[in-house]
């Protein structure tokens, strides 16, 4: 129980920092491509530890609000610039509504139908050069798995998007861009799932291994397991964090993925 409470407190603080950083982006003249203040400066300004700040940065990067450039800093993306122009107020992500959870569930259901098929097709159509590029993406994911930053998730997105590109089907690419890369665009409140990056990396390696060995069924199955586990883990985390949502919906989400 103590560990769970610590996770909840950490998640709540991370959400507060996320909102503060978004406020900085919205309320200061930081334009597309410009750099945010340094981590040290942000820690001082927000009065938080570096680990908490990096957890918040990770979510912002995963949701394409900022882009992390190792060794250079954190930069505002075009998406953040667009959002600032479209809204006068910063949305607060401390609580998830029922519609937020339903939207996430709907998007994940699309992923769990489409992405395994993409993996299967990519297994037979990928060139050796493309498989090598997939390996390079996974290698970069592994190099960032121990860091509390969003770079891991940027590479995660690259993996899924490149798989779709390998199929040569532009509709698959469009689906991945709309439902996979941005699947958690508005769900900052999901927080940081402990050790998820490590588990996710294992799953991506399993997908890659199947593709390297031209094992269609195994690639399809590995991708299904990955998307399914992601849905369940996110649902469990939201419930564990005592966020104001409908428990029945969560149980329904988990049950559907197990059927």
C-alpha positions as CSV (number, residue, x, y, z in Angstrom):
1,X,0.0,0.0,0.0
2,X,2.9,2.3,0.8
3,X,4.4,1.8,-2.6
4,X,1.1,2.4,-4.3
5,X,0.5,5.7,-2.3
6,X,4.0,6.9,-3.3
7,X,3.2,6.2,-7.0
8,X,0.0,8.2,-6.7
9,X,1.7,11.1,-5.0
10,X,4.5,11.0,-7.6
11,X,1.9,10.9,-10.4
12,X,-0.1,13.8,-9.0
13,X,3.1,15.9,-8.8
14,X,4.1,15.0,-12.3
15,X,0.7,16.1,-13.6
16,X,1.1,19.5,-11.8
17,X,4.5,20.0,-13.4
18,X,3.1,19.0,-16.8
19,X,0.5,21.8,-16.4
20,X,3.1,24.3,-15.3
21,X,5.3,23.6,-18.3
22,X,2.3,23.9,-20.6
23,X,1.5,27.2,-18.9
24,X,5.0,28.4,-19.7
25,X,4.6,27.4,-23.3
26,X,1.2,29.1,-23.6
27,X,2.0,32.3,-21.7
28,X,5.5,33.1,-22.9
29,X,6.6,34.0,-26.4
30,X,8.1,30.6,-27.1
31,X,7.6,29.9,-30.7
32,X,7.8,26.7,-32.8
33,X,11.4,25.4,-32.7
34,X,12.5,27.5,-29.8
35,X,14.0,25.9,-26.7
36,X,12.5,25.8,-23.3
37,X,14.6,26.9,-20.3
38,X,17.2,24.4,-19.1
39,X,16.3,21.5,-16.8
40,X,18.2,23.3,-14.0
41,X,16.2,26.5,-14.5
42,X,12.9,24.7,-14.8
43,X,13.6,22.7,-11.6
44,X,14.4,26.0,-9.8
45,X,11.4,27.8,-11.2
46,X,8.9,24.9,-10.4
47,X,10.7,23.9,-7.2
48,X,10.8,20.2,-8.2
49,X,13.4,17.5,-8.4
50,X,15.0,16.6,-11.7
51,X,13.4,13.2,-11.7
52,X,10.0,14.7,-11.4
53,X,10.7,17.2,-14.1
54,X,12.0,14.5,-16.5
55,X,8.9,12.4,-15.9
56,X,6.8,15.4,-17.0
57,X,9.0,16.1,-19.9
58,X,8.7,12.5,-21.0
59,X,4.9,12.8,-21.2
60,X,5.0,16.1,-23.1
61,X,7.5,14.7,-25.6
62,X,5.4,11.5,-26.1
63,X,2.4,13.7,-26.8
64,X,4.4,15.8,-29.2
65,X,4.1,19.0,-27.3
66,X,7.9,19.3,-27.1
67,X,10.7,17.6,-28.8
68,X,13.8,16.3,-26.9
69,X,17.1,16.7,-28.6
70,X,19.8,14.9,-26.6
71,X,22.6,17.3,-25.7
72,X,20.7,20.3,-27.0
73,X,17.6,20.6,-24.8
74,X,13.8,20.6,-25.1
75,X,12.1,22.4,-28.0
76,X,8.5,23.5,-28.6
77,X,7.0,21.6,-31.5
78,X,4.7,22.8,-34.3
79,X,1.9,21.0,-32.5
80,X,2.4,23.1,-29.3
81,X,2.6,26.3,-31.4
82,X,-0.7,25.3,-33.1
83,X,-2.4,24.5,-29.7
84,X,-1.3,27.8,-28.3
85,X,-2.9,29.7,-31.3
86,X,-6.1,27.7,-31.0
87,X,-6.8,28.0,-27.3
88,X,-6.7,30.9,-24.8
89,X,-6.7,28.6,-21.8
90,X,-4.6,25.7,-20.8
91,X,-6.5,22.4,-20.4
92,X,-6.0,20.8,-17.1
93,X,-5.0,17.2,-17.2
94,X,-5.1,16.3,-13.5
95,X,-8.4,14.4,-13.9
96,X,-9.6,12.2,-16.7
97,X,-13.2,12.3,-17.7
98,X,-15.2,9.3,-18.8
99,X,-15.1,10.5,-22.4
100,X,-11.3,10.7,-22.2
101,X,-11.1,7.1,-21.2
102,X,-13.6,6.0,-23.8
103,X,-11.7,7.9,-26.5
104,X,-8.4,6.2,-25.5
105,X,-10.2,2.8,-25.4
106,X,-11.6,3.4,-28.9
107,X,-8.3,4.3,-30.3
108,X,-6.6,1.3,-28.7
109,X,-9.3,-1.0,-30.2
110,X,-8.4,0.4,-33.6
111,X,-4.7,-0.3,-33.0
112,X,-5.3,-3.8,-31.8
113,X,-7.1,-4.6,-35.0
114,X,-4.8,-2.8,-37.5
115,X,-1.3,-3.0,-36.1
116,X,-0.9,-6.8,-35.9
117,X,-1.9,-6.9,-39.6
118,X,0.7,-4.3,-40.3
119,X,3.4,-6.3,-38.6
120,X,2.4,-9.4,-40.5
121,X,2.5,-7.6,-43.9
122,X,5.8,-5.9,-43.0
123,X,7.3,-9.3,-42.2
124,X,7.0,-10.4,-45.8
125,X,7.6,-7.1,-47.5
126,X,10.5,-5.6,-45.5
127,X,13.9,-5.4,-47.3
128,X,17.1,-6.3,-45.4
129,X,17.8,-2.5,-45.3
130,X,14.4,-1.8,-43.7
131,X,14.9,-4.5,-41.2
132,X,18.3,-3.1,-40.3
133,X,16.6,0.3,-39.8
134,X,14.1,-1.3,-37.5
135,X,17.0,-2.8,-35.5
136,X,18.6,0.7,-35.3
137,X,15.4,2.1,-33.9
138,X,15.1,-0.6,-31.3
139,X,18.8,0.0,-30.4
140,X,18.1,3.6,-29.8
141,X,15.1,2.7,-27.7
142,X,17.3,0.5,-25.5
143,X,19.8,3.3,-25.1
144,X,17.2,5.5,-23.6
145,X,15.2,3.0,-21.7
146,X,16.9,3.8,-18.3
147,X,16.3,7.6,-18.7
148,X,13.3,9.5,-17.5
149,X,12.8,11.3,-20.8
150,X,10.5,11.3,-23.8
151,X,13.2,10.2,-26.2
152,X,12.3,6.6,-25.7
153,X,8.7,7.2,-26.7
154,X,9.8,9.2,-29.7
155,X,11.7,6.2,-30.9
156,X,8.7,4.0,-30.0
157,X,6.6,6.1,-32.3
158,X,9.2,5.8,-35.0
159,X,9.1,2.0,-34.8
160,X,5.3,1.8,-35.3
161,X,5.3,4.4,-38.0
162,X,8.2,2.8,-40.0
163,X,6.5,-0.6,-39.8
164,X,3.4,1.0,-41.5
165,X,5.7,2.6,-44.1
166,X,7.3,-0.7,-44.9
167,X,3.9,-2.1,-46.0
168,X,3.8,0.5,-48.8
169,X,0.2,1.2,-48.0
170,X,-0.4,4.9,-47.4
171,X,-3.7,4.2,-45.6
172,X,-1.8,2.2,-43.0
173,X,0.6,5.1,-42.5
174,X,-2.3,7.5,-42.1
175,X,-4.0,5.2,-39.6
176,X,-0.8,4.9,-37.5
177,X,-0.2,8.6,-37.6
178,X,-3.8,9.3,-36.5
179,X,-4.4,6.5,-34.0
180,X,-1.0,5.3,-32.8
181,X,1.5,8.0,-32.7
182,X,-1.0,10.4,-31.2
183,X,-3.1,7.9,-29.3
184,X,-2.3,9.5,-25.9
185,X,-2.1,13.1,-27.2
186,X,-4.7,14.4,-24.7
187,X,-4.2,11.9,-21.9
188,X,-1.3,13.3,-19.9
189,X,-3.0,12.1,-16.7
190,X,-2.2,8.5,-17.4
191,X,1.0,9.2,-15.6
192,X,4.2,7.2,-15.6
193,X,3.7,3.5,-15.4
194,X,6.5,2.0,-13.4
195,X,9.0,0.0,-15.5
196,X,6.8,0.2,-18.6
197,X,9.6,1.2,-20.8
198,X,11.5,-2.0,-20.0
199,X,8.5,-4.2,-20.6
200,X,7.7,-2.3,-23.8
201,X,11.3,-2.7,-25.0
202,X,11.1,-6.5,-24.6
203,X,7.9,-6.5,-26.6
204,X,9.4,-4.5,-29.4
205,X,12.4,-6.8,-29.5
206,X,10.0,-9.8,-29.8
207,X,8.3,-8.1,-32.8
208,X,11.6,-7.3,-34.4
209,X,12.9,-10.9,-33.9
210,X,9.8,-12.3,-35.7
211,X,10.2,-9.9,-38.6
212,X,13.9,-10.7,-38.9
213,X,13.1,-14.4,-39.1
214,X,10.2,-13.8,-41.5
215,X,7.7,-15.3,-39.1
216,X,4.4,-13.8,-40.0
217,X,2.2,-15.3,-37.4
218,X,4.7,-14.6,-34.6
219,X,5.1,-11.0,-35.7
220,X,1.3,-10.6,-35.7
221,X,0.9,-12.2,-32.4
222,X,3.8,-10.2,-30.8
223,X,2.2,-7.0,-31.9
224,X,-1.2,-8.0,-30.6
225,X,0.3,-8.8,-27.2
226,X,2.1,-5.4,-27.2
227,X,-1.0,-3.3,-27.9
228,X,-3.1,-5.5,-25.6
229,X,-0.7,-5.1,-22.7
230,X,-0.5,-1.4,-23.3
231,X,-4.2,-1.0,-23.0
232,X,-4.4,-3.1,-19.8
233,X,-1.5,-1.4,-18.1
234,X,-2.9,2.0,-18.8
235,X,-6.3,1.0,-17.5
236,X,-4.9,-0.5,-14.4
237,X,-2.7,2.5,-13.7
238,X,-5.6,4.9,-14.0
239,X,-7.7,2.9,-11.6
240,X,-4.7,2.5,-9.2
241,X,-4.1,6.2,-9.1
242,X,-7.7,6.9,-8.0
243,X,-8.4,9.2,-10.9
244,X,-12.1,10.1,-11.2
245,X,-13.3,7.7,-13.8
246,X,-15.9,4.9,-14.1
247,X,-14.6,1.6,-12.8
248,X,-17.0,-0.4,-14.9
249,X,-15.6,1.1,-18.1
250,X,-12.1,0.0,-17.1
251,X,-13.2,-3.5,-16.3
252,X,-15.0,-3.6,-19.6
253,X,-11.9,-2.5,-21.4
254,X,-9.7,-5.2,-19.8
255,X,-12.3,-7.9,-20.4
256,X,-12.7,-7.1,-24.0
257,X,-9.0,-7.4,-24.7
258,X,-8.9,-10.8,-23.0
259,X,-11.9,-12.2,-25.0
